[in-house]
Amino acid sequence: EKFNKLEDDSPKDDEGIGHKTSARDRDKRYVVVEMRNREDFDSIFNLMQDDQQMISTMINCLGAQLKPSNKDEYLSVLTRRKNRSQAQKSKTSYPQEETVLVYPFEATPSELDTAAQGLTEANGRLKKDDDAKMIDVEKDSTGTETAEKTTSLGKTHMVTVRGEDYERLVDPYEFLNDTLIDFWLKWIMRKEDTKESDIYILTTQFFSKLEDEGPESVSSWTAKKGIDIFEKKLIFIPVNKDIHWSLFVIVNPGNVMNIIDFYDKQTEAGDESEMDMNDEETDVPFILFLDSLRAHKPSKLRLSLYKWLNFEADRLKKFAKHAPFQKQTMPVCFPNAPTQNNSWDCGVFVCRFAYAIWHMRNNILKAPINEFMNEKKRKKLVQNWVTSPEFEFDMEDIKRLRKEIATLIKKLSNIYSEAKRKQKIAKRDQKKKEEDEKKLKGNQHEVMI
């Protein structure tokens, strides 16, 4: 009965969309949705009861194939309408354009750690009762804590969080944007030297620029910093397409020649099933893909990554073989991982996925090459790897993490404001000191005359 009362609520011509449905399409009144379990069913049923527009959109799309050229615009309209119809926006104490935080900023590790007290992931833990900490506080030879070295990062690597960004965290129905994801990735890496660390994190802008303009357009991202990506164990690359976030993690790219050697030996053996291969476990190279909605197609996205990896290999003259990175030598693995039951938490999932892999950095998958290059065995190996305590989280944890990131930013904002106040006072005192010294030198010169 509820379905029969629905009107055509798809985006209209006056909203910039010319997509129309036929009478036959509008006569379709049934939607079949398969759920994993009763909890998911109850969740989506309650959501559909509260959101008549969503049901209508589902019905109107049945039997009508949306043109790829209209997809982005169609999604954009639905998103704008969702935002307009949202019942109650959460209020914040920050005006939209106000700068809440510029991160990283100069502070001691202990000062920053105080912002994470009482939190879980932000404090390096998997569960609230974990005793594990992220990294011990670094001290110099005198036993004094060293300040975060922000000057070497350069302004282009600062993340500016404004009131409008913060509001996305406190509103549970909002998408996370690039600023918030970049902030979180910087936070979990805050005590590591970018060049020396075996982990390298690229910003949310990287993949879009790579895909649109090619590997030459992003060469400076590594070249200017003197980064050799083939010395890294893990490279994190967030992806944003079609109003959705997912995550690539490039694993052990420097070991690609081990796979090439495997294929060369296989060729020499005449593709025989029995080869004299070493069964010793080793760090295998692959690309991990994590998508909480399974909406992106890694088979298409991976092509841009192969181009970039091969470009960097040529730039650094790293391997004897030209273009060593292909789908056979650097397979993309798309294991089952926790999934979202709504349309807005994909960014929080990317933050949590990245945190899980970051936490597993000392337990990266090892396997015999001959087993890993068997597709069925590889899928099982990777699935077993991510079936770990680091990936044991659910939607309640995601909701908590969203709030936790908001709390972290608010606490850091207070520390940042105080640091700015002290810097302003120090700058004023330094200026006064220089003026007094100049005035004293002038008086001494007059006495001498």
C-alpha positions, 0 to 999 in steps of 0.5 A: 500500500505504501509503495502504491501511494508513491509519486514519481520523485526522480530528479526533474528537468528543472533540477538540471536532469533530463532523465525520465521514466516511462509509464511501464517503469512507474508501474513497477511497485516491487523492490527485491533486496537481499540482506545478509542478516536480520539486523541489516534487514531491520536497519534498511527497513527502518531507513526506507520507512523514514525516507520515501524519496529513497524508495521512489528513486529505487522504483523509478530506476527499475527497468531504466538504465541511467546513462553514464553521462548523467550518472554524476549529475543524477547523484549530485541532485539526489545528494542536494535533495537529501541535504535539503530534506534532512530534518535537523542539522547538528549545531556546532560552535564553529562558524562554517568559514572559521579555521578550527585547526591547521595540522600539523602544528608545532607542539611536543608529542606529549601535548598532542597525546593529551588530545587523544587521551580517553579515545580509542583509534586516535590513541593507537588502540583497537579496543578501548581497553587495549594497553597498546600505545602508538609510539613512545615519545621521542626525547633528545639527549637532555631528556627533553621532549622534541617538538613536532617538526612541522617546518620541514613539511612545507605549507602545501602539506598542512591540512586546514580544518574549517567549521564546515568540515567539522560539521560533517563529523558531528552530523551523523548523516554527512559524507566525510570530505577530503580534508577530514580523511587527509587529517586522519591519515596525517594523525596516525602517521604523526610520529613518523618521518615521511622519508624514513618510514616504511609507510607512505600516505598520499593525499586524497587529491593524488588519485584524481590528478593521476587519473585525469592528467597522468603520472607525469602530473604527480611526479613532483609528489615523490621527486621533490621529497626524495621519496623512493616508493619501492623502499616502502612496504605500504602505500596508502591511496584514497580514492573518491569517485561517484560520491564514494570513497574507497582505498588502495594499499600498494604492498611491497612494490619493491619486490615485483622482480620476484614475481617476474623471476617466477614467471621467467622460470615458469616459461623456461620450465615449459609451463610445467605444473611441477617446478623447482620453486623455493617454498620459503615465505617471502614479502609478496607484492600486490595491491589491496583494495578496500571498498565498504560498498563494493561500488568501485571497480578496481579492474578499471582503477588499477590501470592508473596505478600501474602507469604510475608505478611504471613511471616511477620505476623508469624515473628512478631506474629501479628495475632492469625490466621495462614496465614491470607492473602489470596485472600478472605481476602486481595483482589487485586483491579485493577481499571481503571486509566490513561493509556499511549499511548506509550511503554516507559512512564510506569516508569513515570506513576508509579511515578505519581501513587505513588504521587497520592496515597501519596497525598490521604494518609489522604483520604484512602478508608473507607467502611462497611465491608459487602459492601466491601466484595461484589465483584461488590460493592468493584470494584465500591468503589475502582473505585470511590476512585481513581476517584479523583483530584489526578488521573486527569492527562494525557500524557501532564502531564506525559511529564511534570513530566519527565522534572520536575524530570530531573530539580529537579535532576539538581538543587539538583546536584548543592546543593549536589556539594556545600555541598560536597565542604563545607564538604571537606573544613570542613574536611581539616580545622578539620584535620589542627586543630588537627595537630596544637593542637598536635604540640602545646602539643608537644611544651608545653611538651618540655618547661616543660622539 
